[in-house]
Amino acid sequence: VQLQASGGGSVQSGGSLRLSCAASGNGFIIDVMGWYRQAPENQRELVASITSSGVTNYAESVEGRFFISRDYAKKTVSLQMHNVKPEDTAVYYCNVGLRYYGRTNIRNYWGQGTLVTVSS
């Protein structure tokens, strides 16, 4: 399984940005898809996640500004970011939890990370 993230870049405070991540490969069922971020000298933290049934979960700091969605057929997850703030500056990582056919354990995979820089 490979995860390819895209869409990072520089944006001014108050602007919008969209991140996307595509999973490639076969023979598995994706359970949860999500986005994490890590700012310099901070631990990696969950930004948003979405389950296979469409249940979403957001960090309190992004609630109402960021929106996560997924395309089940294309095996992609997107994060639409609105009203971004300088404190949103971080490397964003997509994460996928999946089960291979015939297996019950969940395996986690990470994308390569994409940098989002918000200037004031």
N, CA, C and O atoms as a MOPAC input file, in Angstrom:
PM7 MOZYME 1SCF
protein

 N      0.84500 1    -1.18800 1     0.00000 1
 C      0.00000 1     0.00000 1     0.00000 1
 C      0.88000 1     1.23600 1     0.00000 1
 O      1.82400 1     1.33900 1     0.78300 1
 N      0.56800 1     2.15700 1    -0.86800 1
 C      1.27200 1     3.44400 1    -0.88300 1
 C      0.25700 1     4.56900 1    -0.79000 1
 O     -0.82200 1     4.50500 1    -1.37700 1
 N      0.62500 1     5.60200 1    -0.03800 1
 C     -0.22000 1     6.77500 1     0.10300 1
 C      0.49800 1     7.96000 1    -0.50900 1
 O      1.64500 1     8.24700 1    -0.16700 1
 N     -0.18000 1     8.64500 1    -1.41300 1
 C      0.39700 1     9.80300 1    -2.08200 1
 C     -0.41600 1    11.02700 1    -1.71200 1
 O     -1.58200 1    11.14800 1    -2.08600 1
 N      0.21000 1    11.93900 1    -0.96900 1
 C     -0.47400 1    13.15700 1    -0.54700 1
 C     -0.09800 1    14.31200 1    -1.45800 1
 O      0.99600 1    14.34600 1    -2.02200 1
 N     -1.01200 1    15.24900 1    -1.59300 1
 C     -0.76500 1    16.42900 1    -2.41500 1
 C     -1.59700 1    17.59300 1    -1.89200 1
 O     -2.51900 1    17.41000 1    -1.09800 1
 N     -1.25200 1    18.79300 1    -2.35400 1
 C     -2.06500 1    19.96300 1    -2.05300 1
 C     -1.49400 1    20.91500 1    -1.03500 1
 O     -2.08800 1    21.96500 1    -0.78900 1
 N     -0.37800 1    20.59800 1    -0.43800 1
 C      0.20100 1    21.51900 1     0.52500 1
 C      0.75700 1    22.75300 1    -0.15600 1
 O      0.83300 1    22.82100 1    -1.38200 1
 N      1.14200 1    23.71900 1     0.64600 1
 C      1.70200 1    24.93700 1     0.09500 1
 C      1.58700 1    26.08000 1     1.08300 1
 O      1.34100 1    25.88300 1     2.27300 1
 N      1.77100 1    27.27200 1     0.55800 1
 C      1.70800 1    28.47700 1     1.38700 1
 C      0.40700 1    29.21000 1     1.14000 1
 O     -0.05600 1    29.32400 1     0.00500 1
 N     -0.16700 1    29.69800 1     2.20600 1
 C     -1.43900 1    30.40300 1     2.11800 1
 C     -1.46600 1    31.47800 1     3.19900 1
 O     -0.85800 1    31.32900 1     4.25900 1
 N     -2.17000 1    32.54100 1     2.91700 1
 C     -2.29100 1    33.60700 1     3.90900 1
 C     -3.38300 1    33.27900 1     4.92500 1
 O     -4.32800 1    32.54100 1     4.64500 1
 N     -3.21900 1    33.84300 1     6.08800 1
 C     -4.20800 1    33.66000 1     7.13400 1
 C     -5.60300 1    34.04400 1     6.63200 1
 O     -5.79000 1    35.08400 1     5.99900 1
 N     -6.56800 1    33.18300 1     6.93000 1
 C     -7.91800 1    33.42100 1     6.45800 1
 C     -8.24200 1    32.76300 1     5.13900 1
 O     -9.39900 1    32.74100 1     4.72000 1
 N     -7.23600 1    32.23000 1     4.48500 1
 C     -7.42300 1    31.60900 1     3.18900 1
 C     -7.85100 1    30.15500 1     3.29900 1
 O     -8.14200 1    29.65000 1     4.38300 1
 N     -7.87900 1    29.50200 1     2.15100 1
 C     -8.31300 1    28.10300 1     2.08700 1
 C     -7.27000 1    27.26700 1     1.35200 1
 O     -6.49700 1    27.76500 1     0.53400 1
 N     -7.28100 1    25.99300 1     1.67200 1
 C     -6.36100 1    25.05000 1     1.04000 1
 C     -7.00000 1    23.67400 1     1.09500 1
 O     -7.74500 1    23.35700 1     2.02300 1
 N     -6.70300 1    22.86500 1     0.09600 1
 C     -7.26400 1    21.51600 1     0.05600 1
 C     -6.14400 1    20.49700 1    -0.07100 1
 O     -5.30100 1    20.58700 1    -0.96300 1
 N     -6.14700 1    19.53900 1     0.82400 1
 C     -5.18400 1    18.44100 1     0.77800 1
 C     -5.89700 1    17.18100 1     0.29900 1
 O     -7.06400 1    16.94900 1     0.61200 1
 N     -5.17600 1    16.38100 1    -0.45800 1
 C     -5.72500 1    15.11000 1    -0.93000 1
 C     -4.70100 1    14.00800 1    -0.73100 1
 O     -3.49500 1    14.25200 1    -0.72500 1
 N     -5.19900 1    12.80100 1    -0.56900 1
 C     -4.32100 1    11.65000 1    -0.38800 1
 C     -4.96900 1    10.44900 1    -1.06700 1
 O     -6.14700 1    10.16500 1    -0.85200 1
 N     -4.20300 1     9.75800 1    -1.87500 1
 C     -4.71300 1     8.59500 1    -2.59300 1
 C     -3.96200 1     7.35100 1    -2.16700 1
 O     -2.73400 1     7.34500 1    -2.08500 1
 N     -4.71400 1     6.30100 1    -1.89800 1
 C     -4.12200 1     5.00800 1    -1.54300 1
 C     -4.08900 1     4.12500 1    -2.78300 1
 O     -5.07300 1     4.02000 1    -3.51500 1
 N     -2.96200 1     3.50300 1    -3.00400 1
 C     -2.83700 1     2.60600 1    -4.14700 1
 C     -2.59400 1     1.18900 1    -3.65600 1
 O     -2.04700 1     0.97200 1    -2.57500 1
 N     -3.00900 1     0.23900 1    -4.46500 1
 C     -2.84900 1    -1.15200 1    -4.08800 1
 C     -4.18300 1    -1.86100 1    -4.07300 1
 O     -5.23500 1    -1.23900 1    -4.22600 1
 N     -4.13300 1    -3.17300 1    -3.88700 1
 C     -5.36400 1    -3.97800 1    -3.89100 1
 C     -5.31200 1    -5.03300 1    -2.79100 1
 O     -4.28600 1    -5.24900 1    -2.14600 1
 N     -6.45000 1    -5.67400 1    -2.60700 1
 C     -6.49300 1    -6.77600 1    -1.66700 1
 C     -6.76900 1    -6.37300 1    -0.23400 1
 O     -6.47900 1    -7.12600 1     0.69600 1
 N     -7.32900 1    -5.18900 1    -0.05300 1
 C     -7.60500 1    -4.72900 1     1.30700 1
 C     -8.89700 1    -3.93400 1     1.34800 1
 O     -9.42600 1    -3.50600 1     0.32300 1
 N     -9.38500 1    -3.75100 1     2.56300 1
 C    -10.55500 1    -2.91300 1     2.82200 1
 C    -10.10500 1    -1.78900 1     3.74300 1
 O     -9.54000 1    -2.03000 1     4.80900 1
 N    -10.36100 1    -0.57000 1     3.31900 1
 C     -9.96100 1     0.57000 1     4.14100 1
 C    -11.00500 1     0.82100 1     5.21400 1
 O    -12.20300 1     0.86800 1     4.93600 1
 N    -10.53700 1     0.98000 1     6.43100 1
 C    -11.42900 1     1.27900 1     7.54700 1
 C    -11.44000 1     2.79100 1     7.77500 1
 O    -12.30400 1     3.49100 1     7.24900 1
 N    -10.52100 1     3.27600 1     8.52700 1
 C    -10.46800 1     4.70900 1     8.84600 1
 C     -9.42000 1     5.41800 1     7.98700 1
 O     -8.33600 1     4.89000 1     7.74100 1
 N     -9.76300 1     6.60800 1     7.54300 1
 C     -8.81900 1     7.47300 1     6.84300 1
 C     -8.74100 1     8.77800 1     7.62100 1
 O     -9.74800 1     9.25900 1     8.13900 1
 N     -7.56100 1     9.34000 1     7.70100 1
 C     -7.44600 1    10.55900 1     8.47700 1
 C     -6.25400 1    11.40800 1     8.10600 1
 O     -5.40500 1    11.02300 1     7.30200 1
 N     -6.21900 1    12.57700 1     8.72100 1
 C     -5.11400 1    13.51100 1     8.56300 1
 C     -4.55000 1    13.85400 1     9.93900 1
 O     -5.29400 1    14.12500 1    10.88100 1
 N     -3.24400 1    13.83800 1    10.03400 1
 C     -2.54000 1    14.25100 1    11.22800 1
 C     -1.62100 1    15.40600 1    10.82500 1
 O     -1.37300 1    15.64000 1     9.64200 1
 N     -1.13100 1    16.10700 1    11.81900 1
 C     -0.16200 1    17.15600 1    11.52300 1
 C      0.87900 1    17.21800 1    12.63900 1
 O      0.64600 1    16.82500 1    13.78200 1
 N      2.02600 1    17.72900 1    12.24400 1
 C      3.11200 1    17.88200 1    13.20200 1
 C      3.81300 1    19.20100 1    12.93500 1
 O      4.40700 1    19.41100 1    11.87800 1
 N      3.72800 1    20.08300 1    13.92100 1
 C      4.43300 1    21.35600 1    13.85200 1
 C      5.80600 1    21.18500 1    14.48700 1
 O      6.01200 1    20.26000 1    15.27300 1
 N      6.75000 1    22.06900 1    14.15500 1
 C      8.09800 1    21.96600 1    14.73600 1
 C      8.04600 1    21.89900 1    16.25500 1
 O      7.36000 1    22.69300 1    16.89800 1
 N      8.76000 1    20.96400 1    16.80900 1
 C      8.88800 1    20.77200 1    18.25300 1
 C      7.58500 1    20.32800 1    18.91600 1
 O      7.46600 1    20.35200 1    20.14100 1
 N      6.62100 1    19.92600 1    18.10900 1
 C      5.36300 1    19.40400 1    18.66000 1
 C      5.18300 1    17.94100 1    18.28400 1
 O      5.80200 1    17.44100 1    17.34500 1
 N      4.33400 1    17.27800 1    19.02900 1
 C      4.02800 1    15.90300 1    18.69200 1
 C      3.00400 1    15.86100 1    17.56200 1
 O      2.25400 1    16.81300 1    17.34700 1
 N      2.99000 1    14.75400 1    16.85400 1
 C      2.01500 1    14.58100 1    15.80300 1
 C      0.63200 1    14.46600 1    16.44900 1
 O      0.44900 1    13.76600 1    17.44400 1
 N     -0.32600 1    15.16800 1    15.85900 1
 C     -1.66700 1    15.17100 1    16.43000 1
 C     -2.71500 1    14.90000 1    15.36100 1
 O     -2.51800 1    15.20900 1    14.18500 1
 N     -3.82400 1    14.32300 1    15.78300 1
 C     -4.91900 1    14.06400 1    14.87000 1
 C     -5.60200 1    15.37900 1    14.50400 1
 O     -5.89700 1    16.19600 1    15.37600 1
 N     -5.84600 1    15.57500 1    13.23100 1
 C     -6.59200 1    16.73400 1    12.74400 1
 C     -8.04300 1    16.33600 1    12.49000 1
 O     -8.97300 1    16.96700 1    12.99000 1
 N     -8.21400 1    15.28300 1    11.70700 1
 C     -9.56200 1    14.81700 1    11.37200 1
 C     -9.49300 1    13.38800 1    10.88500 1
 O     -8.48000 1    12.95000 1    10.34000 1
 N    -10.58000 1    12.66500 1    11.08500 1
 C    -10.65400 1    11.29200 1    10.59200 1
 C    -12.07100 1    10.99800 1    10.12900 1
 O    -13.02400 1    11.67400 1    10.51400 1
 N    -12.18500 1     9.97500 1     9.29800 1
 C    -13.49900 1     9.56700 1     8.79900 1
 C    -13.50900 1     8.04900 1     8.68300 1
 O    -12.59700 1     7.45200 1     8.11100 1
 N    -14.55000 1     7.43400 1     9.23100 1
 C    -14.62900 1     5.98500 1     9.22300 1
 C    -15.25000 1     5.48500 1     7.91700 1
 O    -15.66300 1     6.27300 1     7.06600 1
 N    -15.30500 1     4.17700 1     7.78100 1
 C    -15.88900 1     3.56800 1     6.58600 1
 C    -17.38100 1     3.85100 1     6.47900 1
 O    -17.95200 1     3.78500 1     5.39000 1
 N    -18.01500 1     4.16600 1     7.60900 1
 C    -19.43900 1     4.48800 1     7.58300 1
 C    -19.69000 1     5.98900 1     7.50800 1
 O    -20.83300 1     6.44200 1     7.56100 1
 N    -18.60100 1     6.75700 1     7.38300 1
 C    -18.74500 1     8.19800 1     7.19800 1
 C    -18.76800 1     9.02000 1     8.46800 1
 O    -19.03400 1    10.22100 1     8.41700 1
 N    -18.50000 1     8.41400 1     9.59000 1
 C    -18.46700 1     9.15600 1    10.84200 1
 C    -17.16500 1     9.95400 1    10.92100 1
 O    -16.07600 1     9.40500 1    10.75100 1
 N    -17.29000 1    11.23200 1    11.17600 1
 C    -16.12200 1    12.10600 1    11.20900 1
 C    -15.76200 1    12.50300 1    12.63600 1
 O    -16.59800 1    12.50400 1    13.53900 1
 N    -14.49600 1    12.83800 1    12.80200 1
 C    -13.99100 1    13.28500 1    14.08800 1
 C    -12.97500 1    14.38200 1    13.81900 1
 O    -12.11200 1    14.23300 1    12.95300 1
 N    -13.07000 1    15.48000 1    14.55100 1
 C    -12.18000 1    16.61300 1    14.33400 1
 C    -11.50500 1    17.03300 1    15.62800 1
 O    -12.06700 1    16.90800 1    16.71600 1
 N    -10.29200 1    17.53200 1    15.48500 1
 C     -9.64500 1    18.19200 1    16.60900 1
 C    -10.42700 1    19.46100 1    16.91600 1
 O    -10.94900 1    20.12100 1    16.01800 1
 N    -10.49700 1    19.78200 1    18.17900 1
 C    -11.26300 1    20.95500 1    18.59500 1
 C    -10.74800 1    22.22500 1    17.90900 1
 O    -11.52600 1    23.13100 1    17.61000 1
 N     -9.46000 1    22.28600 1    17.66700 1
 C     -8.84500 1    23.48700 1    17.10500 1
 C     -9.23800 1    23.73400 1    15.64600 1
 O     -9.07300 1    24.84600 1    15.14500 1
 N     -9.75200 1    22.72000 1    14.96900 1
 C    -10.10900 1    22.89200 1    13.55400 1
 C    -11.60000 1    22.72300 1    13.31100 1
 O    -12.08100 1    22.90300 1    12.19200 1
 N    -12.31900 1    22.38000 1    14.35400 1
 C    -13.76700 1    22.15700 1    14.21900 1
 C    -14.43000 1    23.38300 1    13.59000 1
 O    -14.22300 1    24.51500 1    14.02800 1
 N    -15.22800 1    23.13000 1    12.55700 1
 C    -15.92500 1    24.21400 1    11.88400 1
 C    -15.12400 1    24.93200 1    10.82400 1
 O    -15.67500 1    25.75300 1    10.09000 1
 N    -13.84500 1    24.64600 1    10.72200 1
 C    -12.98800 1    25.26800 1     9.69300 1
 C    -12.48500 1    24.24300 1     8.68400 1
 O    -12.34900 1    24.55300 1     7.50000 1
 N    -12.20900 1    23.03800 1     9.14000 1
 C    -11.69200 1    21.97700 1     8.28000 1
 C    -12.78600 1    20.92700 1     8.08700 1
 O    -13.59600 1    20.66600 1     8.97700 1
 N    -12.77500 1    20.33500 1     6.88900 1
 C    -13.78500 1    19.32500 1     6.58700 1
 C    -13.11300 1    18.16500 1     5.85600 1
 O    -12.41500 1    18.35800 1     4.86100 1
 N    -13.33700 1    16.97700 1     6.36500 1
 C    -12.73200 1    15.78200 1     5.78000 1
 C    -13.77500 1    15.03000 1     4.96400 1
 O    -14.94900 1    14.98000 1     5.32900 1
 N    -13.33500 1    14.45500 1     3.86900 1
 C    -14.22800 1    13.66300 1     3.03100 1
 C    -13.42700 1    12.53900 1     2.39500 1
 O    -12.19800 1    12.58700 1     2.35700 1
 N    -14.12200 1    11.53300 1     1.89900 1
 C    -13.42500 1    10.42000 1     1.24900 1
 C    -14.22200 1     9.92800 1     0.05500 1
 O    -15.44700 1    10.03700 1     0.00500 1
 N    -13.49800 1     9.39100 1    -0.88900 1
 C    -14.10600 1     8.74600 1    -2.05400 1
 C    -13.76200 1     7.27200 1    -1.93600 1
 O    -12.60900 1     6.86900 1    -2.08700 1
 N    -14.78600 1     6.47700 1    -1.66400 1
 C    -14.54700 1     5.07300 1    -1.39300 1
 C    -14.04400 1     4.34200 1    -2.63700 1
 O    -13.16700 1     3.48400 1    -2.53800 1
 N    -14.57700 1     4.66700 1    -3.77200 1
 C    -14.18800 1     3.96900 1    -5.00000 1
 C    -12.75100 1     4.31900 1    -5.40000 1
 O    -12.00300 1     3.45200 1    -5.85100 1
 N    -12.37100 1     5.57900 1    -5.23600 1
 C    -11.04300 1     6.01300 1    -5.64500 1
 C    -10.01500 1     5.84300 1    -4.53000 1
 O     -8.82200 1     6.05700 1    -4.74500 1
 N    -10.47600 1     5.45900 1    -3.33900 1
 C     -9.59400 1     5.26600 1    -2.19200 1
 C     -8.81800 1     6.54100 1    -1.88800 1
 O     -7.60400 1     6.51400 1    -1.68800 1
 N     -9.53700 1     7.65200 1    -1.85600 1
 C     -8.90700 1     8.92200 1    -1.54700 1
 C     -9.55900 1     9.56900 1    -0.33100 1
 O    -10.72100 1     9.31200 1    -0.01600 1
 N     -8.79600 1    10.39900 1     0.33500 1
 C     -9.30300 1    11.19600 1     1.44100 1
 C     -8.82500 1    12.62500 1     1.23700 1
 O     -7.67800 1    12.85500 1     0.85300 1
 N     -9.69800 1    13.57100 1     1.49300 1
 C     -9.37100 1    14.97300 1     1.30300 1
 C     -9.63800 1    15.76000 1     2.57200 1
 O    -10.47800 1    15.39300 1     3.39400 1
 N     -8.90500 1    16.84500 1     2.70800 1
 C     -9.10900 1    17.74300 1     3.84000 1
 C     -9.24800 1    19.15200 1     3.27400 1
 O     -8.28600 1    19.72400 1     2.76100 1
 N    -10.43100 1    19.69200 1     3.37100 1
 C    -10.67800 1    21.05500 1     2.94000 1
 C    -10.48900 1    21.96500 1     4.13900 1
 O    -11.15400 1    21.82800 1     5.16500 1
 N     -9.55900 1    22.90000 1     3.97900 1
 C     -9.19400 1    23.78600 1     5.07300 1
 C     -9.67000 1    25.19300 1     4.75600 1
 O     -9.31500 1    25.75400 1     3.72000 1
 N    -10.46700 1    25.75900 1     5.63800 1
 C    -10.95800 1    27.13000 1     5.47600 1
 C    -10.49900 1    27.97400 1     6.64900 1
 O    -10.21100 1    27.46600 1     7.73200 1
 N    -10.44000 1    29.27700 1     6.40500 1
 C    -10.08100 1    30.21800 1     7.47400 1
 C     -8.84200 1    29.74600 1     8.22500 1
 O     -8.83500 1    29.68100 1     9.45400 1
 N     -7.81600 1    29.42300 1     7.48600 1
 C     -6.60700 1    28.89700 1     8.11700 1
 C     -5.93600 1    29.97100 1     8.96200 1
 O     -6.08500 1    31.16900 1     8.72300 1
 N     -5.19200 1    29.50000 1     9.96000 1
 C     -4.51400 1    30.38600 1    10.89300 1
 C     -3.02800 1    30.03900 1    10.92400 1
 O     -2.64400 1    28.92900 1    10.55600 1
 N     -2.20100 1    30.96700 1    11.35600 1
 C     -0.76100 1    30.65500 1    11.44000 1
 C     -0.47700 1    29.40000 1    12.26900 1
 O      0.46300 1    28.66400 1    11.97000 1
 N     -1.26200 1    29.15500 1    13.28400 1
 C     -1.04300 1    27.96700 1    14.10700 1
 C     -1.40800 1    26.67100 1    13.40600 1
 O     -1.17800 1    25.59200 1    13.95200 1
 N     -1.97300 1    26.75400 1    12.20500 1
 C     -2.22000 1    25.55600 1    11.39500 1
 C     -0.97000 1    25.13300 1    10.61600 1
 O     -0.95500 1    24.08000 1     9.97700 1
 N      0.06500 1    25.95600 1    10.67600 1
 C      1.31000 1    25.62900 1     9.98600 1
 C      1.90100 1    24.34500 1    10.54200 1
 O      2.14700 1    24.22800 1    11.74200 1
 N      2.12700 1    23.38000 1     9.65200 1
 C      2.64100 1    22.07200 1    10.06300 1
 C      2.85300 1    21.20500 1     8.83300 1
 O      2.45200 1    21.56000 1     7.72500 1
 N      3.48300 1    20.07800 1     9.04900 1
 C      3.51100 1    19.03600 1     8.02200 1
 C      2.28800 1    18.15200 1     8.26600 1
 O      2.07800 1    17.64500 1     9.36800 1
 N      1.49800 1    17.98100 1     7.22400 1
 C      0.27400 1    17.19700 1     7.32800 1
 C      0.50300 1    15.80900 1     6.72400 1
 O      1.05100 1    15.66700 1     5.63100 1
 N      0.07300 1    14.80900 1     7.46000 1
 C      0.24800 1    13.41800 1     7.04900 1
 C     -1.10600 1    12.74600 1     6.91100 1
 O     -1.95800 1    12.87600 1     7.79000 1
 N     -1.30900 1    12.03700 1     5.82900 1
 C     -2.51200 1    11.22500 1     5.74600 1
 C     -2.21800 1     9.85300 1     6.35200 1
 O     -1.08700 1     9.36600 1     6.32500 1
 N     -3.24500 1     9.26300 1     6.88500 1
 C     -3.12600 1     7.97300 1     7.55700 1
 C     -4.30400 1     7.09300 1     7.17100 1
 O     -5.44300 1     7.55300 1     7.09000 1
 N     -4.01500 1     5.84300 1     6.93900 1
 C     -5.06600 1     4.89500 1     6.55300 1
 C     -4.96200 1     3.65500 1     7.41400 1
 O     -3.88200 1     3.08800 1     7.57600 1
 N     -6.09600 1     3.23200 1     7.96900 1
 C     -6.16100 1     1.96900 1     8.68400 1
 C     -6.94400 1     0.98200 1     7.82100 1
 O     -8.07200 1     1.26300 1     7.41500 1
 N     -6.34900 1    -0.16100 1     7.54600 1
 C     -6.98600 1    -1.09300 1     6.62500 1
 C     -6.80500 1    -2.53900 1     7.07400 1
 O     -5.95600 1    -2.85600 1     7.90700 1
 N     -7.62400 1    -3.39400 1     6.49900 1
 C     -7.53400 1    -4.83300 1     6.73600 1
 C     -7.34700 1    -5.54100 1     5.40400 1
 O     -8.08500 1    -5.29200 1     4.45100 1
 N     -6.37900 1    -6.40300 1     5.34400 1
 C     -6.20800 1    -7.22000 1     4.14700 1
 C     -7.27400 1    -8.31200 1     4.14300 1
 O     -7.69300 1    -8.78700 1     5.19800 1
 N     -7.69600 1    -8.69400 1     2.97100 1
 C     -8.70200 1    -9.75700 1     2.83700 1
 C     -8.26900 1   -10.99300 1     3.61100 1
 O     -7.13300 1   -11.45400 1     3.50300 1
 N     -9.20600 1   -11.51600 1     4.39300 1
 C     -8.91400 1   -12.72100 1     5.15600 1
 C     -8.22700 1   -12.46700 1     6.48000 1
 O     -7.97800 1   -13.40100 1     7.24300 1
 N     -7.91800 1   -11.20800 1     6.76000 1
 C     -7.26900 1   -10.85200 1     8.01000 1
 C     -8.19900 1    -9.99900 1     8.85900 1
 O     -9.07000 1    -9.30700 1     8.33200 1
 N     -8.01500 1   -10.04900 1    10.16400 1
 C     -8.86400 1    -9.25300 1    11.04900 1
 C     -8.11700 1    -8.08000 1    11.66200 1
 O     -8.74600 1    -7.14700 1    12.16100 1
 N     -6.79500 1    -8.10600 1    11.63700 1
 C     -6.03800 1    -7.02800 1    12.27000 1
 C     -5.97700 1    -5.81000 1    11.36400 1
 O     -5.94500 1    -5.91500 1    10.13800 1
 N     -5.96300 1    -4.65000 1    12.01200 1
 C     -5.87800 1    -3.37300 1    11.29900 1
 C     -4.40900 1    -2.97900 1    11.15500 1
 O     -3.64300 1    -3.01800 1    12.11800 1
 N     -4.03900 1    -2.60700 1     9.95500 1
 C     -2.68200 1    -2.10400 1     9.73000 1
 C     -2.76800 1    -0.63800 1     9.34200 1
 O     -3.65300 1    -0.22400 1     8.59200 1
 N     -1.83100 1     0.13700 1     9.87000 1
 C     -1.79300 1     1.57500 1     9.61700 1
 C     -0.67300 1     1.93300 1     8.65500 1
 O      0.44000 1     1.41300 1     8.73400 1
 N     -1.00400 1     2.83300 1     7.74900 1
 C     -0.01900 1     3.31700 1     6.78400 1
 C     -0.03000 1     4.84100 1     6.79500 1
 O     -1.06200 1     5.47100 1     7.02500 1
 N      1.15700 1     5.42500 1     6.53700 1
 C      1.31100 1     6.86900 1     6.53700 1
 C      1.75000 1     7.35800 1     5.16600 1
 O      2.52300 1     6.70400 1     4.46600 1
 N      1.23400 1     8.53300 1     4.80200 1
 C      1.72900 1     9.21100 1     3.61800 1
 C      3.02900 1     9.91900 1     3.93500 1
 O      3.48900 1     9.91100 1     5.07700 1
 N      3.61900 1    10.53200 1     2.92000 1
 C      4.94600 1    11.11800 1     3.07200 1
 C      4.93200 1    12.47900 1     3.72700 1
 O      5.99200 1    12.99700 1     4.07800 1
 N      3.76700 1    13.07700 1     3.90500 1
 C      3.69300 1    14.38500 1     4.53500 1
 C      3.73400 1    15.49900 1     3.51100 1
 O      4.47100 1    15.43800 1     2.52600 1
 N      2.93000 1    16.51500 1     3.76200 1
 C      2.91300 1    17.68800 1     2.88800 1
 C      2.87400 1    18.93200 1     3.77100 1
 O      2.09200 1    19.01100 1     4.71900 1
 N      3.72100 1    19.89300 1     3.45100 1
 C      3.88600 1    21.07000 1     4.29500 1
 C      2.82500 1    22.12200 1     3.99100 1
 O      2.59200 1    22.47900 1     2.83600 1
 N      2.19800 1    22.60100 1     5.03700 1
 C      1.26200 1    23.71600 1     4.94600 1
 C      1.83300 1    24.86800 1     5.76600 1
 O      2.10600 1    24.71800 1     6.95700 1
 N      2.00900 1    26.01400 1     5.12200 1
 C      2.54000 1    27.19100 1     5.79200 1
 C      1.52000 1    28.31500 1     5.69600 1
 O      1.12500 1    28.72000 1     4.60300 1
 N      1.10300 1    28.80700 1     6.84400 1
 C      0.11700 1    29.89400 1     6.88900 1
 C      0.80600 1    31.14600 1     7.39400 1
 O      1.35400 1    31.17000 1     8.49600 1
 N      0.77100 1    32.17500 1     6.58300 1
 C      1.41000 1    33.43400 1     6.96200 1
 C      0.35900 1    34.43100 1     7.44700 1
 O     -0.77700 1    34.45800 1     6.97300 1
 N      0.77800 1    35.23600 1     8.39600 1
 C     -0.17100 1    36.21000 1     8.97200 1
 C     -0.19300 1    37.50700 1     8.19500 1
 O     -0.93400 1    38.42500 1     8.54700 1

